[in-house]
Amino acid sequence: MKRCLLVLLLGLGLAACNDNDHDDQVSTEKPALAPSLDVGTYIISTETDEELPMAGKYYSGADGTKLLVLDDDENRAKIVMSYDAKAKAWRSNQSNQAMTVELAHYEKIADQKLLLNQLVGTYDLSFPDGTTVNAEVNAQGKIGSKDPNCVFTGVITESALANTANYQLTDNKCDALKNNSKGYVVVDEDLEPMSFRLVSDTVASKDIWAFA
């Protein structure tokens, strides 16, 4: 049985893996070679240098982009880390940008490309504090608020990461979304009946759940 220990560093990528037959260790100071899992989606459990063990999902794309989402005890995203293959850099929603995450166990799961037409509909966006905002997604991927107390518009685009899409708010007059101007639309069947979640690697961003 394969066991892999990955150390995710925002400024330094190290990976060490072993199986029953041999040990193979690779280290580099270039974040472009930071933690490498095959393309796909994984259930993971981790330990960090600041937190108790956590669980979540790891998404790895064919273009080199990666997304790590670790949940708290209420299944809200607490740690969000993304790797931009073009910029060769990690980003995190944590104030400590040098934090270390040790990915101790992983299991690959079935996934699929998320298409824009799968997101079409009207949703109640649920914030961690209990606030709810009504919003709509159309066939062109445009997302907009239907709540006069939280006005925003944005666009959703397809992603190289399975089960996810990218979002960018183009006009945001909603204070509750001030740290969520861009990020990821993530479909996670383990969190049904939630349709999708909006997460961001921006510091102090929120995990927003969408219910149809």
RAURTA-V851726 format. One record per pair of residues at least 12 apart in sequence whose ideal C-beta (glycine too) atoms are under 10 Angstrom apart, sorted by sequence separation. I is the first residue (numbers start at 1). J is the second residue. D is the distance in Angstrom with one decimal. If there is no record, write none. Layout:
BEGIN
i=I j=J d=D
i=I j=J d=D
END
This chain:
BEGIN
i=4 j=16 d=7.9
i=5 j=17 d=7.2
i=14 j=26 d=8.1
i=15 j=27 d=7.6
i=43 j=55 d=7.4
i=44 j=56 d=5.9
i=46 j=58 d=9.0
i=56 j=68 d=6.9
i=57 j=69 d=5.2
i=58 j=70 d=9.4
i=68 j=80 d=7.1
i=69 j=81 d=8.2
i=80 j=92 d=6.9
i=81 j=93 d=7.8
i=122 j=134 d=7.0
i=123 j=135 d=5.5
i=133 j=145 d=6.1
i=134 j=146 d=4.4
i=135 j=147 d=7.5
i=142 j=154 d=7.4
i=143 j=155 d=7.1
i=155 j=167 d=7.1
i=156 j=168 d=8.2
i=169 j=181 d=4.8
i=170 j=182 d=9.8
i=184 j=196 d=9.5
i=185 j=197 d=7.6
i=186 j=198 d=7.8
i=196 j=208 d=9.4
i=197 j=209 d=5.3
i=198 j=210 d=7.0
i=4 j=17 d=4.2
i=5 j=18 d=8.4
i=13 j=26 d=9.5
i=14 j=27 d=5.0
i=15 j=28 d=8.6
i=43 j=56 d=8.0
i=44 j=57 d=6.7
i=56 j=69 d=4.8
i=57 j=70 d=8.5
i=67 j=80 d=7.6
i=68 j=81 d=4.3
i=69 j=82 d=9.4
i=79 j=92 d=7.1
i=80 j=93 d=4.5
i=81 j=94 d=8.1
i=122 j=135 d=7.4
i=123 j=136 d=7.3
i=133 j=146 d=8.2
i=134 j=147 d=5.2
i=141 j=154 d=9.1
i=142 j=155 d=5.7
i=143 j=156 d=5.7
i=154 j=167 d=5.7
i=155 j=168 d=5.7
i=167 j=180 d=8.7
i=168 j=181 d=7.2
i=169 j=182 d=6.7
i=184 j=197 d=8.4
i=185 j=198 d=6.1
i=186 j=199 d=6.0
i=196 j=209 d=8.0
i=197 j=210 d=6.9
i=3 j=17 d=7.9
i=4 j=18 d=7.7
i=13 j=27 d=8.4
i=14 j=28 d=7.5
i=42 j=56 d=9.4
i=43 j=57 d=6.4
i=44 j=58 d=4.8
i=55 j=69 d=10.0
i=56 j=70 d=3.9
i=57 j=71 d=8.5
i=67 j=81 d=7.4
i=68 j=82 d=7.5
i=79 j=93 d=6.8
i=80 j=94 d=8.5
i=121 j=135 d=9.7
i=122 j=136 d=4.9
i=123 j=137 d=7.1
i=133 j=147 d=4.7
i=141 j=155 d=5.6
i=142 j=156 d=7.6
i=154 j=168 d=5.7
i=155 j=169 d=8.4
i=167 j=181 d=9.2
i=168 j=182 d=4.6
i=169 j=183 d=9.2
i=183 j=197 d=9.7
i=184 j=198 d=7.3
i=185 j=199 d=8.5
i=195 j=209 d=8.3
i=196 j=210 d=5.0
i=2 j=17 d=7.4
i=3 j=18 d=6.7
i=4 j=19 d=8.6
i=12 j=27 d=9.0
i=13 j=28 d=6.2
i=14 j=29 d=9.1
i=42 j=57 d=6.8
i=43 j=58 d=8.1
i=55 j=70 d=7.2
i=56 j=71 d=5.1
i=66 j=81 d=8.1
i=67 j=82 d=5.0
i=68 j=83 d=8.3
i=78 j=93 d=8.5
i=79 j=94 d=6.2
i=121 j=136 d=7.3
i=122 j=137 d=8.1
i=132 j=147 d=8.5
i=135 j=150 d=8.7
i=140 j=155 d=8.1
i=141 j=156 d=4.1
i=154 j=169 d=3.9
i=155 j=170 d=6.3
i=167 j=182 d=6.5
i=168 j=183 d=8.5
i=183 j=198 d=6.1
i=184 j=199 d=5.4
i=194 j=209 d=4.7
i=195 j=210 d=4.9
i=196 j=211 d=9.4
i=2 j=18 d=8.0
i=3 j=19 d=7.5
i=12 j=28 d=8.3
i=13 j=29 d=8.1
i=41 j=57 d=6.5
i=42 j=58 d=4.3
i=54 j=70 d=4.4
i=55 j=71 d=6.4
i=56 j=72 d=9.7
i=66 j=82 d=6.8
i=67 j=83 d=7.7
i=77 j=93 d=8.1
i=78 j=94 d=8.9
i=120 j=136 d=8.8
i=121 j=137 d=6.1
i=131 j=147 d=9.8
i=133 j=149 d=7.8
i=134 j=150 d=8.9
i=140 j=156 d=9.0
i=141 j=157 d=6.2
i=153 j=169 d=7.1
i=154 j=170 d=5.5
i=166 j=182 d=7.6
i=167 j=183 d=6.0
i=182 j=198 d=9.9
i=183 j=199 d=5.5
i=184 j=200 d=7.2
i=193 j=209 d=9.8
i=194 j=210 d=6.7
i=195 j=211 d=6.1
i=196 j=212 d=9.4
i=2 j=19 d=4.7
i=3 j=20 d=9.4
i=12 j=29 d=5.9
i=13 j=30 d=7.0
i=41 j=58 d=7.3
i=42 j=59 d=7.8
i=53 j=70 d=9.9
i=54 j=71 d=6.8
i=55 j=72 d=10.0
i=65 j=82 d=7.2
i=66 j=83 d=4.1
i=120 j=137 d=5.7
i=121 j=138 d=9.2
i=133 j=150 d=4.6
i=135 j=152 d=8.0
i=137 j=154 d=9.6
i=141 j=158 d=8.1
i=152 j=169 d=5.3
i=153 j=170 d=5.7
i=154 j=171 d=7.7
i=166 j=183 d=7.7
i=167 j=184 d=7.0
i=183 j=200 d=3.1
i=184 j=201 d=8.3
i=194 j=211 d=6.1
i=195 j=212 d=4.9
i=1 j=19 d=7.8
i=2 j=20 d=8.1
i=11 j=29 d=8.7
i=12 j=30 d=8.7
i=13 j=31 d=4.9
i=15 j=33 d=7.8
i=17 j=35 d=9.9
i=40 j=58 d=8.8
i=41 j=59 d=5.4
i=42 j=60 d=7.6
i=54 j=72 d=7.7
i=65 j=83 d=6.2
i=66 j=84 d=9.0
i=81 j=99 d=8.8
i=119 j=137 d=4.8
i=120 j=138 d=6.3
i=125 j=143 d=9.6
i=131 j=149 d=9.4
i=132 j=150 d=9.6
i=133 j=151 d=9.6
i=135 j=153 d=9.6
i=137 j=155 d=10.0
i=138 j=156 d=9.6
i=152 j=170 d=8.6
i=153 j=171 d=4.7
i=154 j=172 d=7.6
i=166 j=184 d=6.3
i=167 j=185 d=5.4
i=180 j=198 d=6.3
i=182 j=200 d=6.5
i=183 j=201 d=6.8
i=191 j=209 d=7.4
i=193 j=211 d=6.5
i=194 j=212 d=9.2
i=1 j=20 d=7.4
i=2 j=21 d=9.9
i=12 j=31 d=6.8
i=13 j=32 d=7.7
i=14 j=33 d=9.1
i=15 j=34 d=7.6
i=17 j=36 d=9.0
i=40 j=59 d=8.1
i=41 j=60 d=7.6
i=51 j=70 d=8.0
i=54 j=73 d=9.4
i=56 j=75 d=9.4
i=64 j=83 d=7.5
i=65 j=84 d=6.5
i=66 j=85 d=8.2
i=118 j=137 d=9.7
i=119 j=138 d=9.2
i=120 j=139 d=5.4
i=131 j=150 d=8.2
i=133 j=152 d=8.7
i=135 j=154 d=9.4
i=137 j=156 d=6.6
i=152 j=171 d=6.4
i=153 j=172 d=8.0
i=164 j=183 d=9.9
i=165 j=184 d=7.2
i=166 j=185 d=7.3
i=180 j=199 d=8.3
i=181 j=200 d=7.7
i=182 j=201 d=8.9
i=183 j=202 d=7.0
i=193 j=212 d=8.1
i=7 j=27 d=9.5
i=9 j=29 d=9.7
i=11 j=31 d=6.6
i=13 j=33 d=5.5
i=14 j=34 d=7.9
i=15 j=35 d=5.3
i=17 j=37 d=9.7
i=39 j=59 d=9.4
i=40 j=60 d=5.9
i=41 j=61 d=9.9
i=55 j=75 d=9.3
i=57 j=77 d=9.5
i=64 j=84 d=8.5
i=65 j=85 d=5.4
i=79 j=99 d=8.1
i=81 j=101 d=7.0
i=117 j=137 d=9.8
i=119 j=139 d=9.2
i=120 j=140 d=9.4
i=123 j=143 d=9.0
i=125 j=145 d=8.4
i=151 j=171 d=7.8
i=152 j=172 d=4.5
i=153 j=173 d=9.4
i=164 j=184 d=5.2
i=165 j=185 d=4.2
i=180 j=200 d=4.9
i=182 j=202 d=7.4
i=10 j=31 d=7.6
i=13 j=34 d=2.5
i=14 j=35 d=8.1
i=15 j=36 d=6.0
i=37 j=58 d=6.5
i=39 j=60 d=5.4
i=40 j=61 d=9.2
i=51 j=72 d=9.3
i=52 j=73 d=9.5
i=56 j=77 d=7.6
i=63 j=84 d=9.9
i=64 j=85 d=2.9
i=65 j=86 d=8.6
i=116 j=137 d=8.2
i=117 j=138 d=9.9
i=120 j=141 d=8.9
i=151 j=172 d=8.1
i=152 j=173 d=6.5
i=163 j=184 d=9.8
i=164 j=185 d=6.3
i=165 j=186 d=8.3
i=177 j=198 d=8.7
i=179 j=200 d=6.9
i=181 j=202 d=7.1
i=186 j=207 d=9.3
i=188 j=209 d=9.9
i=9 j=31 d=7.5
i=12 j=34 d=7.8
i=13 j=35 d=6.1
i=15 j=37 d=9.3
i=37 j=59 d=9.4
i=38 j=60 d=6.8
i=39 j=61 d=6.4
i=40 j=62 d=9.7
i=46 j=68 d=8.3
i=48 j=70 d=7.9
i=56 j=78 d=8.6
i=61 j=83 d=9.4
i=63 j=85 d=5.8
i=64 j=86 d=8.1
i=68 j=90 d=9.1
i=79 j=101 d=7.2
i=116 j=138 d=9.0
i=117 j=139 d=6.0
i=119 j=141 d=7.4
i=125 j=147 d=8.8
i=150 j=172 d=9.4
i=151 j=173 d=4.4
i=152 j=174 d=4.7
i=163 j=185 d=9.4
i=164 j=186 d=5.1
i=165 j=187 d=8.5
i=180 j=202 d=6.8
i=183 j=205 d=6.7
i=8 j=31 d=9.8
i=11 j=34 d=9.4
i=13 j=36 d=8.5
i=35 j=58 d=8.7
i=37 j=60 d=4.9
i=39 j=62 d=5.0
i=56 j=79 d=7.7
i=58 j=81 d=9.5
i=59 j=82 d=9.1
i=60 j=83 d=9.0
i=63 j=86 d=8.6
i=116 j=139 d=7.0
i=117 j=140 d=9.8
i=123 j=146 d=9.6
i=124 j=147 d=9.8
i=127 j=150 d=9.5
i=150 j=173 d=8.0
i=151 j=174 d=6.0
i=154 j=177 d=9.2
i=161 j=184 d=7.7
i=163 j=186 d=6.4
i=164 j=187 d=7.3
i=177 j=200 d=9.4
i=179 j=202 d=5.0
i=182 j=205 d=9.5
i=183 j=206 d=9.9
i=187 j=210 d=9.7
i=10 j=34 d=8.8
i=36 j=60 d=8.0
i=38 j=62 d=10.0
i=39 j=63 d=9.3
i=44 j=68 d=7.7
i=46 j=70 d=6.2
i=54 j=78 d=7.1
i=56 j=80 d=9.3
i=61 j=85 d=8.2
i=64 j=88 d=9.0
i=66 j=90 d=8.5
i=68 j=92 d=8.9
i=69 j=93 d=9.9
i=116 j=140 d=7.5
i=117 j=141 d=9.1
i=119 j=143 d=8.3
i=122 j=146 d=7.4
i=141 j=165 d=7.8
i=143 j=167 d=6.6
i=145 j=169 d=9.8
i=149 j=173 d=9.9
i=150 j=174 d=3.8
i=152 j=176 d=9.3
i=163 j=187 d=5.0
i=164 j=188 d=9.5
i=178 j=202 d=9.3
i=179 j=203 d=7.0
i=180 j=204 d=9.5
i=181 j=205 d=8.9
i=183 j=207 d=9.8
i=9 j=34 d=7.0
i=35 j=60 d=8.9
i=39 j=64 d=9.5
i=44 j=69 d=9.3
i=45 j=70 d=9.4
i=54 j=79 d=7.1
i=116 j=141 d=4.5
i=125 j=150 d=8.5
i=141 j=166 d=9.6
i=143 j=168 d=9.6
i=144 j=169 d=9.7
i=149 j=174 d=8.1
i=150 j=175 d=7.9
i=152 j=177 d=5.8
i=159 j=184 d=7.3
i=161 j=186 d=8.8
i=162 j=187 d=9.3
i=163 j=188 d=7.1
i=179 j=204 d=4.7
i=180 j=205 d=5.0
i=183 j=208 d=9.2
i=185 j=210 d=8.4
i=8 j=34 d=6.7
i=9 j=35 d=9.0
i=41 j=67 d=9.5
i=42 j=68 d=9.6
i=44 j=70 d=8.1
i=115 j=141 d=9.9
i=116 j=142 d=9.7
i=141 j=167 d=8.6
i=143 j=169 d=8.1
i=144 j=170 d=9.7
i=145 j=171 d=9.8
i=149 j=175 d=9.6
i=150 j=176 d=5.9
i=151 j=177 d=9.8
i=154 j=180 d=9.8
i=159 j=185 d=8.2
i=163 j=189 d=8.6
i=178 j=204 d=8.7
i=179 j=205 d=4.3
i=180 j=206 d=6.0
i=7 j=34 d=9.0
i=8 j=35 d=5.4
i=39 j=66 d=10.0
i=51 j=78 d=7.8
i=125 j=152 d=10.0
i=143 j=170 d=9.7
i=144 j=171 d=8.9
i=145 j=172 d=9.3
i=147 j=174 d=8.2
i=149 j=176 d=9.3
i=150 j=177 d=7.2
i=154 j=181 d=8.3
i=158 j=185 d=9.9
i=159 j=186 d=9.6
i=178 j=205 d=9.2
i=179 j=206 d=6.9
i=180 j=207 d=9.2
i=6 j=34 d=8.8
i=7 j=35 d=7.4
i=36 j=64 d=9.4
i=51 j=79 d=7.6
i=137 j=165 d=10.0
i=142 j=170 d=9.1
i=145 j=173 d=8.8
i=152 j=180 d=9.3
i=154 j=182 d=8.3
i=156 j=184 d=9.9
i=157 j=185 d=9.5
i=177 j=205 d=9.0
i=178 j=206 d=9.7
i=180 j=208 d=6.7
i=6 j=35 d=4.2
i=37 j=66 d=8.0
i=50 j=79 d=9.4
i=145 j=174 d=6.6
i=152 j=181 d=9.0
i=156 j=185 d=5.9
i=167 j=196 d=10.0
i=169 j=198 d=9.9
i=177 j=206 d=8.0
i=5 j=35 d=9.9
i=6 j=36 d=8.2
i=36 j=66 d=8.9
i=48 j=78 d=9.9
i=137 j=167 d=9.6
i=176 j=206 d=7.5
i=4 j=35 d=9.2
i=6 j=37 d=7.7
i=35 j=66 d=7.4
i=48 j=79 d=7.2
i=70 j=101 d=7.5
i=165 j=196 d=8.4
i=167 j=198 d=6.5
i=177 j=208 d=7.9
i=4 j=36 d=9.8
i=32 j=64 d=8.0
i=34 j=66 d=8.1
i=145 j=177 d=8.9
i=164 j=196 d=9.0
i=167 j=199 d=9.8
i=176 j=208 d=8.6
i=4 j=37 d=8.0
i=35 j=68 d=8.8
i=46 j=79 d=8.6
i=68 j=101 d=7.1
i=70 j=103 d=9.8
i=163 j=196 d=9.2
i=164 j=197 d=9.9
i=167 j=200 d=8.8
i=68 j=103 d=8.0
i=164 j=199 d=9.2
i=119 j=156 d=6.4
i=6 j=44 d=9.2
i=8 j=46 d=8.7
i=116 j=155 d=9.9
i=6 j=46 d=8.9
i=8 j=48 d=9.1
i=116 j=156 d=6.4
i=156 j=196 d=9.8
i=116 j=157 d=7.8
i=133 j=174 d=7.3
i=5 j=47 d=9.8
i=7 j=49 d=9.9
i=114 j=156 d=9.5
i=116 j=158 d=6.3
i=143 j=185 d=8.7
i=156 j=198 d=9.7
i=51 j=94 d=9.9
i=115 j=158 d=6.9
i=133 j=176 d=7.3
i=50 j=94 d=8.3
i=114 j=158 d=7.0
i=133 j=177 d=8.6
i=141 j=185 d=9.6
i=154 j=198 d=9.8
i=56 j=101 d=10.0
i=58 j=103 d=7.0
i=113 j=158 d=7.3
i=114 j=159 d=7.0
i=131 j=176 d=6.3
i=35 j=81 d=10.0
i=48 j=94 d=9.2
i=50 j=96 d=7.1
i=113 j=159 d=8.4
i=119 j=165 d=7.0
i=49 j=96 d=8.9
i=54 j=101 d=8.6
i=56 j=103 d=9.8
i=113 j=160 d=8.8
i=114 j=161 d=8.5
i=118 j=165 d=9.0
i=129 j=176 d=8.4
i=35 j=83 d=8.1
i=48 j=96 d=9.8
i=51 j=99 d=8.9
i=58 j=106 d=6.5
i=60 j=108 d=9.6
i=113 j=161 d=9.1
i=114 j=162 d=7.1
i=119 j=167 d=9.7
i=137 j=185 d=8.9
i=34 j=83 d=6.3
i=49 j=98 d=9.4
i=50 j=99 d=6.1
i=53 j=102 d=9.6
i=57 j=106 d=9.9
i=113 j=162 d=5.9
i=114 j=163 d=5.7
i=116 j=165 d=7.1
i=125 j=174 d=9.9
i=127 j=176 d=6.0
i=8 j=58 d=9.6
i=49 j=99 d=6.3
i=50 j=100 d=8.5
i=51 j=101 d=8.7
i=55 j=105 d=9.4
i=58 j=108 d=9.5
i=111 j=161 d=8.9
i=112 j=162 d=6.0
i=113 j=163 d=8.3
i=114 j=164 d=6.0
i=115 j=165 d=8.6
i=127 j=177 d=9.1
i=32 j=83 d=9.0
i=48 j=99 d=6.3
i=49 j=100 d=4.6
i=50 j=101 d=9.4
i=53 j=104 d=8.1
i=76 j=127 d=9.8
i=77 j=128 d=9.6
i=111 j=162 d=3.7
i=112 j=163 d=7.0
i=113 j=164 d=9.3
i=114 j=165 d=5.2
i=125 j=176 d=9.1
i=6 j=58 d=9.0
i=31 j=83 d=7.6
i=48 j=100 d=6.5
i=49 j=101 d=8.1
i=53 j=105 d=9.9
i=57 j=109 d=8.4
i=59 j=111 d=8.1
i=76 j=128 d=5.6
i=110 j=162 d=9.3
i=111 j=163 d=5.0
i=113 j=165 d=9.5
i=125 j=177 d=9.0
i=31 j=84 d=9.6
i=32 j=85 d=7.3
i=47 j=100 d=9.2
i=48 j=101 d=4.9
i=49 j=102 d=8.1
i=109 j=162 d=9.7
i=110 j=163 d=9.7
i=111 j=164 d=9.3
i=127 j=180 d=9.8
i=32 j=86 d=9.8
i=34 j=88 d=8.6
i=47 j=101 d=7.8
i=48 j=102 d=7.0
i=57 j=111 d=9.7
i=74 j=128 d=8.1
i=109 j=163 d=9.3
i=32 j=87 d=9.5
i=33 j=88 d=9.1
i=34 j=89 d=9.2
i=35 j=90 d=9.5
i=46 j=101 d=5.5
i=47 j=102 d=4.8
i=48 j=103 d=9.9
i=143 j=198 d=9.1
i=31 j=87 d=9.2
i=32 j=88 d=4.2
i=34 j=90 d=6.6
i=46 j=102 d=6.1
i=47 j=103 d=8.7
i=72 j=128 d=9.4
i=31 j=88 d=5.5
i=32 j=89 d=8.9
i=44 j=101 d=9.6
i=45 j=102 d=9.9
i=46 j=103 d=5.2
i=47 j=104 d=6.2
i=8 j=66 d=9.0
i=30 j=88 d=7.1
i=31 j=89 d=5.9
i=45 j=103 d=8.1
i=46 j=104 d=6.3
i=137 j=195 d=9.7
i=31 j=90 d=6.2
i=44 j=103 d=5.7
i=45 j=104 d=6.0
i=46 j=105 d=8.3
i=137 j=196 d=9.3
i=8 j=68 d=6.9
i=44 j=104 d=8.2
i=45 j=105 d=4.7
i=46 j=106 d=9.3
i=42 j=103 d=8.8
i=44 j=105 d=6.7
i=45 j=106 d=7.9
i=6 j=68 d=9.9
i=43 j=105 d=8.7
i=44 j=106 d=4.7
i=45 j=107 d=9.3
i=42 j=105 d=9.5
i=43 j=106 d=7.0
i=44 j=107 d=7.9
i=135 j=198 d=9.8
i=42 j=106 d=4.4
i=43 j=107 d=4.9
i=42 j=107 d=6.3
i=43 j=108 d=8.2
i=35 j=101 d=9.1
i=37 j=103 d=8.5
i=40 j=106 d=9.8
i=42 j=108 d=5.4
i=43 j=109 d=5.7
i=119 j=185 d=6.7
i=41 j=108 d=7.1
i=42 j=109 d=6.7
i=143 j=210 d=9.6
i=35 j=103 d=6.8
i=40 j=108 d=5.1
i=41 j=109 d=5.6
i=119 j=187 d=8.4
i=126 j=194 d=8.1
i=37 j=106 d=6.8
i=39 j=108 d=9.8
i=40 j=109 d=7.9
i=41 j=110 d=8.0
i=42 j=111 d=9.3
i=116 j=185 d=9.7
i=118 j=187 d=7.7
i=13 j=83 d=8.7
i=38 j=108 d=7.5
i=40 j=110 d=9.1
i=41 j=111 d=4.0
i=10 j=81 d=7.6
i=37 j=108 d=8.2
i=40 j=111 d=6.4
i=41 j=112 d=9.2
i=114 j=185 d=7.3
i=123 j=194 d=9.8
i=124 j=195 d=9.6
i=126 j=197 d=9.5
i=39 j=111 d=9.7
i=114 j=186 d=8.6
i=123 j=195 d=6.3
i=125 j=197 d=9.8
i=8 j=81 d=6.4
i=10 j=83 d=9.3
i=114 j=187 d=5.8
i=123 j=196 d=8.2
i=125 j=198 d=7.4
i=135 j=208 d=9.6
i=137 j=210 d=8.6
i=121 j=195 d=7.4
i=8 j=83 d=8.6
i=13 j=88 d=9.6
i=85 j=160 d=9.1
i=112 j=187 d=9.1
i=131 j=206 d=9.8
i=133 j=208 d=8.5
i=135 j=210 d=7.5
i=111 j=187 d=9.3
i=119 j=195 d=7.9
i=13 j=90 d=8.1
i=118 j=195 d=9.4
i=119 j=196 d=6.8
i=129 j=206 d=8.6
i=131 j=208 d=9.6
i=132 j=209 d=9.8
i=133 j=210 d=9.9
i=11 j=89 d=8.3
i=12 j=90 d=9.5
i=111 j=189 d=9.8
i=118 j=196 d=9.1
i=128 j=206 d=5.8
i=10 j=89 d=7.5
i=11 j=90 d=7.7
i=82 j=161 d=9.2
i=110 j=189 d=9.4
i=127 j=206 d=6.0
i=128 j=207 d=6.6
i=132 j=211 d=8.7
i=10 j=90 d=4.1
i=109 j=189 d=9.2
i=127 j=207 d=8.7
i=128 j=208 d=8.2
i=9 j=90 d=7.3
i=10 j=91 d=7.4
i=109 j=190 d=9.3
i=126 j=207 d=9.6
i=127 j=208 d=5.9
i=128 j=209 d=8.8
i=8 j=90 d=7.0
i=10 j=92 d=6.0
i=114 j=196 d=8.5
i=126 j=208 d=6.9
i=127 j=209 d=8.3
i=125 j=208 d=5.2
i=126 j=209 d=4.5
i=8 j=92 d=9.1
i=10 j=94 d=9.0
i=125 j=209 d=7.2
i=126 j=210 d=7.5
i=123 j=208 d=9.9
i=124 j=209 d=8.8
i=125 j=210 d=5.5
i=126 j=211 d=6.3
i=10 j=96 d=9.1
i=11 j=97 d=7.9
i=12 j=98 d=8.8
i=14 j=100 d=9.5
i=93 j=179 d=8.3
i=123 j=209 d=9.2
i=124 j=210 d=7.2
i=125 j=211 d=8.1
i=10 j=97 d=5.1
i=11 j=98 d=6.4
i=93 j=180 d=9.9
i=123 j=210 d=4.1
i=124 j=211 d=4.9
i=9 j=97 d=9.9
i=10 j=98 d=6.0
i=12 j=100 d=9.3
i=15 j=103 d=9.4
i=122 j=210 d=9.8
i=123 j=211 d=6.2
i=124 j=212 d=8.1
i=9 j=98 d=7.2
i=10 j=99 d=7.4
i=121 j=210 d=8.8
i=123 j=212 d=5.8
i=9 j=99 d=8.4
i=10 j=100 d=9.1
i=93 j=183 d=9.0
i=122 j=212 d=7.3
i=8 j=99 d=8.6
i=9 j=100 d=6.1
i=10 j=101 d=9.7
i=119 j=210 d=8.8
i=121 j=212 d=5.4
i=8 j=100 d=7.0
i=9 j=101 d=8.5
i=67 j=159 d=8.7
i=7 j=100 d=6.0
i=8 j=101 d=4.4
i=7 j=101 d=7.5
i=8 j=102 d=7.9
i=65 j=159 d=7.7
i=67 j=161 d=5.7
i=6 j=101 d=8.2
i=7 j=102 d=5.8
i=8 j=103 d=6.7
i=65 j=160 d=5.7
i=66 j=161 d=7.7
i=69 j=164 d=9.6
i=6 j=102 d=7.1
i=7 j=103 d=7.9
i=63 j=159 d=9.3
i=64 j=160 d=8.4
i=65 j=161 d=6.1
i=67 j=163 d=9.7
i=5 j=102 d=6.3
i=6 j=103 d=4.0
i=63 j=160 d=4.3
i=67 j=164 d=6.6
i=5 j=103 d=7.1
i=6 j=104 d=8.4
i=61 j=159 d=7.2
i=62 j=160 d=5.8
i=63 j=161 d=8.8
i=4 j=103 d=7.4
i=5 j=104 d=6.1
i=61 j=160 d=3.6
i=62 j=161 d=9.1
i=65 j=164 d=9.6
i=4 j=104 d=8.2
i=5 j=105 d=9.3
i=6 j=106 d=8.4
i=59 j=159 d=8.6
i=60 j=160 d=9.4
i=61 j=161 d=4.4
i=62 j=162 d=9.6
i=3 j=104 d=7.9
i=4 j=105 d=8.1
i=59 j=160 d=9.3
i=60 j=161 d=7.4
i=61 j=162 d=7.7
i=65 j=166 d=9.7
i=82 j=183 d=8.6
i=3 j=105 d=7.4
i=4 j=106 d=6.7
i=59 j=161 d=4.2
i=60 j=162 d=8.8
i=82 j=184 d=7.5
i=3 j=106 d=9.5
i=59 j=162 d=6.6
i=61 j=164 d=8.7
i=80 j=183 d=7.7
i=2 j=106 d=9.2
i=59 j=163 d=6.8
i=80 j=184 d=8.0
i=59 j=164 d=6.0
i=57 j=163 d=8.1
i=77 j=183 d=10.0
i=80 j=186 d=9.7
i=93 j=199 d=8.0
i=97 j=203 d=8.4
i=57 j=164 d=9.5
i=77 j=184 d=9.7
i=93 j=200 d=6.4
i=94 j=201 d=9.2
i=96 j=203 d=9.7
i=93 j=201 d=5.3
i=95 j=203 d=5.7
i=77 j=186 d=8.5
i=91 j=200 d=9.4
i=92 j=201 d=5.9
i=93 j=202 d=6.0
i=94 j=203 d=6.9
i=95 j=204 d=7.8
i=91 j=201 d=4.2
i=92 j=202 d=9.4
i=93 j=203 d=5.7
i=94 j=204 d=9.5
i=77 j=188 d=9.9
i=90 j=201 d=8.6
i=91 j=202 d=8.1
i=92 j=203 d=7.8
i=93 j=204 d=7.1
i=91 j=203 d=9.3
i=93 j=205 d=5.1
i=75 j=188 d=9.1
i=93 j=206 d=9.3
i=93 j=207 d=9.5
i=69 j=184 d=8.3
i=75 j=190 d=8.3
i=76 j=191 d=9.8
i=67 j=183 d=9.7
i=75 j=191 d=6.1
i=67 j=184 d=6.2
i=69 j=186 d=6.8
i=71 j=188 d=9.5
i=82 j=199 d=9.3
i=84 j=201 d=9.5
i=82 j=200 d=8.9
i=83 j=201 d=9.6
i=67 j=186 d=7.9
i=69 j=188 d=8.4
i=71 j=190 d=9.6
i=75 j=194 d=9.0
i=80 j=199 d=5.0
i=82 j=201 d=4.6
i=41 j=161 d=7.9
i=71 j=191 d=8.9
i=77 j=197 d=6.9
i=80 j=200 d=6.4
i=81 j=201 d=6.5
i=39 j=160 d=8.8
i=40 j=161 d=9.6
i=41 j=162 d=5.2
i=76 j=197 d=8.6
i=77 j=198 d=9.5
i=80 j=201 d=5.0
i=39 j=161 d=9.1
i=40 j=162 d=7.0
i=41 j=163 d=5.7
i=75 j=197 d=9.4
i=77 j=199 d=4.8
i=79 j=201 d=9.7
i=80 j=202 d=8.6
i=39 j=162 d=8.3
i=41 j=164 d=8.8
i=76 j=199 d=9.4
i=77 j=200 d=9.0
i=59 j=184 d=8.5
i=80 j=205 d=7.1
i=71 j=197 d=9.9
i=59 j=186 d=8.0
i=80 j=207 d=8.1
i=69 j=197 d=8.4
i=77 j=205 d=8.6
i=57 j=186 d=7.7
i=77 j=206 d=8.5
i=78 j=207 d=8.0
i=69 j=199 d=6.0
i=76 j=206 d=8.2
i=77 j=207 d=3.8
i=57 j=188 d=6.6
i=76 j=207 d=4.4
i=77 j=208 d=9.4
i=56 j=188 d=9.5
i=67 j=199 d=8.4
i=69 j=201 d=9.9
i=75 j=207 d=8.7
i=76 j=208 d=9.4
i=77 j=209 d=9.8
i=57 j=190 d=8.3
i=68 j=201 d=9.4
i=74 j=207 d=9.5
i=76 j=209 d=8.1
i=67 j=201 d=8.3
i=75 j=209 d=9.1
i=55 j=190 d=9.9
i=72 j=207 d=8.8
i=71 j=207 d=8.2
i=69 j=207 d=8.4
i=41 j=188 d=9.5
i=43 j=190 d=8.2
END
